[in-house]
Structures are given as structure tokens and as C-alpha cells.
Amino acid sequence: MAARAASENAKTCVQVHGGMGFTWEVDAHLFLKRAWILETLFGNLDEDADLIALHVAASL
């Protein structure tokens, strides 16, 4: 859930800054890249929900 929130916030930040969001002068691009890395390393909300459902189904 945190990875999705980070990704959405970073995307919004880049949109607000427009073309400056991808330049080195504004750190918005760094936040977006970090959010993408978080989602890659820890998965996103859909993957987490699938994993929880799998464990619940296995315990029944």
C-alpha cells in the first residue's frame, strides 16, 4: 500500500512541476524513481492482495 501511495504522489509531483519534474534542478524525478524501485522490490497492492488470498485459501 505504501508503494502505491509513493508512486501516485511522485507521479502527481512530476505533473505539478511539468517539464521541470524531469530535470536535475528539481528532485521530483528522484522520488518517482524511488517509488518505482519500491514497487519492484516489495510489490504493489494487487500483488499483496493476491498473496494474502493465496495464504487464506491454503489455510482453509
N, C-alpha and C positions, 0 to 999 in steps of 0.2 A: 504494500500500500504506500509506503514511503517513497519507493522508487517511482511510482506513477505520479505522485504529487510533485516530486522533484522534477520529473520530466515535463509535466504540464506547466509548472511555474517557470522553468527555464525557457520553454517554447514561448510563453507569454512575454517573458522578459526580452527575448530576441525580437519579437514582433513589436513591442513598445519602442525599442531602440531603433528599429528599422535596419537600414544598411549598416549602421554603426554597430549593431549587435554581433556582426561577424568580423569586426576589426580588432586589432590588438589594443587599441586605446580603451575599449570597453570590455570588461570581464564577462559579459553575458555569454559569449561563446564557450568560455571555460565551464560555466555552470551547466550548459547544455551537454557538453561532452562528459562531464562528471555524472550527470543524470543517466546518459546512455550507458556508461560503464556500470553504474549501479544496477540498471535493469538487466544488463548482460550477466553480471556476476550473481545477483541474487534473485533474478526472475521478476516477472511482473505479477500483477494481481490475478490475472487469469490463470497463470501457471500455478500460483499458490492455491487458488480455489480448486483446481484440478487435483493437486497433490493432496489436499485435505479430503476431498471427496473420495479419492482412491483409498486413503487410510480408513475412512469411516466405513466404506463398503467392505474393506478387508476385515474389519473387526466385527461385522455382522454375521 
